[in-house]
Amino acid sequence: MVVPNMCNPDYRVVKEAESLAAAGYEVRVFCTWKPGARVPVLEEFNGVTYVRREWNVVGLIKHKLFGTPLPTDTVRLNNRYREEDEE
């Protein structure tokens, strides 16, 4: 799941993610993060892994619409989880 906030708290997302985890799915929620935020960058809670990164959401939209280059952090994160899924 991908959400455009820190998911702390976003009860709608948390409820859906925890329901999927309880049904046996491996669930990762990719969230935004801001420097100085008092939430962990990576945490696992109730079977759900929350991955928070400082994302440029506008940059992602521009990439999808116009093919502009993705922020380097986003590319690395995407490649890392793609490799894990292939194992």
QUIBELCOR-V471319 format. One record per run of one state. SS is the DSSP state (h for helix, s for strand, l for the rest). FROM is the first residue (numbers start at 0). TO is the last residue. If there is no record, write none. Layout:
BEGIN
[[SS FROM TO] [SS FROM TO]]
END
This chain:
BEGIN
[[l 0 0] [s 1 1] [l 2 9] [h 10 21] [l 22 25] [s 26 31] [l 32 40] [s 41 44] [l 45 46] [s 47 52] [l 53 55] [h 56 65] [l 66 70] [h 71 85] [l 86 86]]
END
